[in-house]
Amino acid sequence: MKSYIATLPATLLILALTSGTLQAQGSPQPINAKRVDVVQLATGYRASKIDGAPVFNHSHDKIGTIDDLIIGPNNPVPYAILSVGGFLGMGTHLVAVPWNSLQIVDRQMRLPDATKESLKALPEFRYAPD
């Protein structure tokens, strides 16, 4: 009896795979693929490595930390959410800056003309509820 129960899942899987094609729900979506230089792309910056990275200004003062990367629902332009001020996550001020305003110099994130004070003067960014 135990061997019959043990082989039941395998039998059901074989039947499902051989009984016809499996259909995915929804309609097919076209993919507009474009050739990418994957070797060059691999030397880029991953979001997982950017998250938590310090941000410096032109004087090499640390002015904040990258808290997140976000893309709006109607605009594909990415924004960096910076955490400014505070200590251990308490009292931090989150601000959104366009990704293209950041510079990557010597593997450091820089917002050249910014200061902690100028970033704190920006409107506070708040995440929408899930």
C-alpha positions as CSV (number, residue, x, y, z in Angstrom):
1,M,0.0,0.0,0.0
2,K,2.8,2.4,0.9
3,S,4.6,1.9,-2.5
4,Y,1.3,2.7,-4.3
5,I,1.0,6.0,-2.4
6,A,4.6,6.8,-3.0
7,T,4.3,6.4,-6.8
8,L,1.0,8.3,-7.1
9,P,2.5,11.8,-7.4
10,A,5.0,10.6,-10.1
11,T,2.3,8.9,-12.0
12,L,0.1,12.0,-11.9
13,L,3.0,14.2,-13.1
14,I,3.7,11.8,-16.0
15,L,0.1,11.8,-17.0
16,A,-0.1,15.6,-16.9
17,L,3.1,16.0,-19.1
18,T,2.1,13.4,-21.7
19,S,-1.7,14.1,-22.0
20,G,-1.3,17.1,-24.2
21,T,0.1,20.6,-24.3
22,L,-0.1,22.7,-21.2
23,Q,-1.8,26.0,-21.8
24,A,-0.7,29.2,-20.0
25,Q,-3.5,31.6,-19.0
26,G,-3.8,34.9,-20.7
27,S,-2.9,36.0,-24.1
28,P,0.6,35.8,-25.7
29,Q,2.6,39.0,-25.3
30,P,5.1,40.1,-27.9
31,I,8.6,40.7,-26.8
32,N,10.6,43.3,-28.6
33,A,14.1,42.1,-28.1
34,K,17.2,44.1,-28.9
35,R,20.8,43.0,-29.0
36,V,22.7,43.9,-25.9
37,D,26.4,43.7,-25.3
38,V,26.2,41.3,-22.4
39,V,29.9,41.5,-21.6
40,Q,29.8,45.2,-21.1
41,L,26.4,45.0,-19.3
42,A,27.9,42.5,-16.8
43,T,30.3,45.2,-15.6
44,G,27.5,47.5,-14.7
45,Y,25.8,48.2,-11.4
46,R,23.2,45.8,-10.0
47,A,20.3,47.3,-8.0
48,S,21.2,44.9,-5.1
49,K,24.6,46.5,-4.9
50,I,23.3,50.1,-5.3
51,D,20.8,49.7,-2.4
52,G,22.4,51.0,0.7
53,A,25.3,52.7,-1.1
54,P,26.5,56.0,0.3
55,V,26.1,59.2,-1.8
56,F,28.7,61.9,-1.7
57,N,28.9,65.5,-3.1
58,H,31.8,67.1,-4.9
59,S,33.6,67.8,-1.6
60,H,33.5,64.1,-0.8
61,D,31.0,64.7,2.1
62,K,28.6,61.9,2.6
63,I,25.2,63.4,2.1
64,G,22.9,60.4,2.2
65,T,22.3,56.8,1.4
66,I,20.4,55.1,-1.5
67,D,17.4,53.6,0.1
68,D,15.7,52.3,-3.0
69,L,15.3,52.7,-6.8
70,I,11.8,53.3,-8.0
71,I,10.0,53.7,-11.4
72,G,6.7,55.4,-11.6
73,P,3.6,53.7,-13.0
74,N,3.2,56.2,-15.9
75,N,6.8,57.3,-16.4
76,P,9.7,54.8,-17.1
77,V,12.3,57.3,-15.7
78,P,14.0,55.7,-12.6
79,Y,14.4,57.7,-9.4
80,A,16.8,57.1,-6.5
81,I,15.2,57.3,-3.1
82,L,17.8,58.8,-0.8
83,S,17.8,58.6,3.0
84,V,19.2,61.8,4.4
85,G,20.1,62.4,8.1
86,G,19.0,60.4,11.0
87,F,20.7,57.7,12.9
88,L,20.2,54.0,12.5
89,G,17.0,54.6,10.4
90,M,15.5,56.9,13.0
91,G,14.7,60.5,11.9
92,T,15.7,60.0,8.3
93,H,14.3,62.1,5.6
94,L,13.6,60.3,2.3
95,V,13.8,62.3,-0.9
96,A,13.4,61.3,-4.6
97,V,16.1,62.4,-7.1
98,P,16.2,61.5,-10.8
99,W,18.6,58.7,-11.4
100,N,20.3,60.6,-14.2
101,S,21.3,63.4,-11.7
102,L,23.6,60.9,-9.9
103,Q,27.1,60.4,-11.2
104,I,29.2,57.2,-10.7
105,V,32.8,58.2,-10.1
106,D,35.4,55.7,-9.0
107,R,32.6,53.3,-8.1
108,Q,31.1,56.0,-5.8
109,M,27.6,57.5,-6.2
110,R,27.8,61.3,-6.3
111,L,25.3,64.1,-6.4
112,P,27.8,66.8,-7.1
113,D,26.1,70.1,-6.0
114,A,24.0,68.7,-3.2
115,T,24.4,69.1,0.5
116,K,22.5,67.4,3.4
117,E,20.7,70.7,4.0
118,S,19.6,71.1,0.3
119,L,18.3,67.5,0.2
120,K,16.4,67.9,3.5
121,A,14.7,71.0,2.0
122,L,13.2,68.8,-0.8
123,P,9.7,67.4,-0.3
124,E,9.7,64.2,1.8
125,F,9.1,61.1,-0.2
126,R,6.7,58.6,1.3
127,Y,6.0,55.1,-0.1
128,A,2.4,54.4,-1.1
129,P,0.7,51.6,0.9
130,D,0.8,48.2,-0.7
